[in-house]
Amino acid sequence: MKSSISTLLFLFIGLSVFSQEQAIRINCGIMPTYKRSILKEKLSSAQTMSDLNSGYPSSWINHHLSAEIEATCNGKLIKALSPNDTLSAEQKNILAKADLGTDVLIKVKYNPRNSLYDATDVREIDFGYTVTPPVEAQYPEGEDVLKKYLTERTVDEIPKEVYRDLQNATVTFTINKHGQVTNAHITEPSNIENIDDLILKTICNMPDWTPAESSKGEKVEQEFKFSVGYMIGC
């Protein structure tokens, strides 16, 4: 009886380990580096904070103290203040001239309209966007072909015996005005040097893209990130 229990225990542990090994799957994908995007046209037409952020919590605010906008214009970081949620002429000018691909950051200080806080308490709201082109860069042969290219040259080349040591890795790169990959560099290492080299080489050797375009039809740069890592139970 004891022998049978031991055998069953061994089989259970063995199956569990096998299942865990099978549950690890390496994935990869490309996406823009921004988290929240905004088009230049929306920036240029904004008059208030609510125009920039549809979820702006006006009902929370008893009194505005200041509203700061920060953006990069012609490569130079510029800031401007207004006393409330209505944009000043200087702030509108900054938004109209904000460079594509850069971040617009908004910081609002206010006294809250809430019984949980004293009316004189100073609270802060922070939010921001990346100025994105209306036509983003694309791989000309489509997403499926791109995924096949990336998978065959990275995921399929990573030995299964290193899966558990592999950290999620990211390469950040730019698609320039000619659709070429530039400025590719490791921003999150995999913890395995030759795997990092493999991932970086795959991006550097990637075929040309169709570049992004501004609202005027001009070719512009756009930044992306390529990530390789594992997902459990997928």
N, C-alpha and C positions, 0 to 999 in steps of 0.2 A: 504493500500500500504506500509506504514511504517513498519507494522508488518511483511509483506512478506519479505521485504529487511532485517530486523533483523534476521528472520529465516534463510534466505539464507546465511547471514554472519556467523551465528552460525555454520551452516552445513559446510561452507567452512573452518572455523577455526578448527572445529572438525576433518574434513577429513585430513587437513594438519598435525595436531598433530599426528593422527593415522598413516599417511604415514611416518612421521619422525620416529615414534616408530618402524614401520615395517622395515625401512631402516637400522636400526642398527643390525648388525650381528656379533656375536663373532666368531673369527677364531683362529686357533692355528697351529703351525708348528715347525719343527726342522730343523736346518741347521748348517753347520760348522761355527765357529766364525770368520774365516778369510774372508777378502774382496777380496783380490787378491792372488792367489796361484801360487807357482812355484815348480817344481820338483827338487829334489836334483841333478839329472843327468844334468839338464839344468844349474844349478849353477856351477857344477864341470867342464863343458865344456866351460864356458864363457871366452872370451878373451877381450871383449870391453863392453862398456855400451849398445851399440846397441844389443849385444847378450843377455843382460838381459832384455832389453826393446825394442821391435820391433818398437815402436813409438818414440824412442829417437830423439829429434829434432835437429839433427846435423846442419841443414840448418840455425837454429837460432843463432848459436854460431860462433863468430869471433875468440875467443881465450879462451881456458880453463884455469882456474886459479887453481882449485883443484877438486878432486873427492874423497869423503869419503864413505867408506862402513862400516856398523856396523852390527854385527850379534852375536848371542850367540853360543858359541862352548863349549861343555862339561860343560854347566851351567854357563859359564863365558862370560860376554859381552866384545867383542873385536872390536876395530876400526883400520882402516888403510887408509892412504891417497895415492893418486897418482896425478901427475901433470896434467893429461889430461884424456881422455875417454878410454885409454888403461889400463887395470887392471895390477896392480903391482903383483909381486910374492906373497907378503904378503896378498894382497886382494884375490887372487886366492885360497890361502891356507885357508882363513877364509870361503870363499864360499863352499869349498870342505868339510869343517868340521862343517858347520852350523847345529845346532840341529833341528831335525824334530819338527814341531809345533811351532817354534819360528819365529820371524820376521827378515827379512833382509831389512835394510834401506839404501838408497842411497841419498847422497846430493852432488850436483854438482854446483860449482860456476864458472861463466864465464862472459866474455864481449860479449854483443849482436852484432849480425850482422843485424842491423835494423836502418833505417834512422830516426826512431822516438826516438832513444836513442843515447846518446853520446857513442862513442867507448870505453870510459873508465868506463862506468857504470858497476856496478857489479850486476848481476842477479843470481837467484838461481833456480835450479830444484830439487824437492824432489819427490821420489817415493819409493815404498817398496812392499814386498811380504811376505807371510807366507809360510814357507817350509812345503809342504804337502806330505804325503806318496803316492806312486803310487796306492796302494790299500787302499781306505778309509773304515772306519768302517761302517757296515751295519746292519740293523735290519734283522735277518735271515728269518722272515716270510713275508718280503716285506713291501713296503711303505703303501699300502692300509690297511694292518692289523695294522700297527703302528699308522696310522692316526685314525683308528677306536678306538683303545685303548686310545689314548690321548683325543679324542673328548668326548668319553663316561665318562671319569674320570675328565675332566676339564670343557669344554664348556657346556656339558649337565647338569652339577652340579651347574653352576652359576645362581642364581636367576635373572630373567629378570628385577626385580625392581631395581637392583643395576647396570644395564648396563651403565647408564649415569654417574655414579660415578666411574666406573672402568677405571683405567689407563692401558695402554699397559704394560704388565708385562713380564719379562724375567728371566729364570733360566739358568745359565751357568753350564755345567757339563762336566766331562771327561769320556770317555769310555776307561778303562785301558787295559792292555795287555791280560787280561782274559775275556774281553768283558763286564765287570761289570761297573755300574755307580758309579763314585767316585767324591768327591769334588763338589757336587751339592750345589749351593747357589743362592739366589736371587740377581740379578745384577740391575734389574729395578723393583721396587715394584708396585703392582696394586693399591695401596692406600686403600686396604681393607685387613686387617690382615688375616682373615680366608680364603680369596681367595688365598693369598700368600702361606699359609700353605697347601692348597689343591693342588696348582700347584707344589710346592716343593715335597710333598708326592707322587704325581703321577710319577715324574721323579725318585725319590729315589726307588720306588717300581717297576720300569719298568723292564721287563724281560731282560736277558742278550743279548748282541749283538754279532756279529762276529767282532772281533777286526781288526783294521787297520794293514797293513803289509808294511815293508820297501822293497826296491828293492832286498834285500837279503832273503826275506821271513820271516823276524823276526817280531814278534808281537810288535806293538808299540801303544802308547797312542794317542788319538785324542780328541780335545775339540769341544764341540757343544753348541748351545743355543736353548732353547725352549721358544717360545714367544706365549703369549695369549693376544688378544686384539680385538678391534672392527674396522670394516670398514664401512664407510657410503656409502649407495647407491649400495651395492654389493649383 
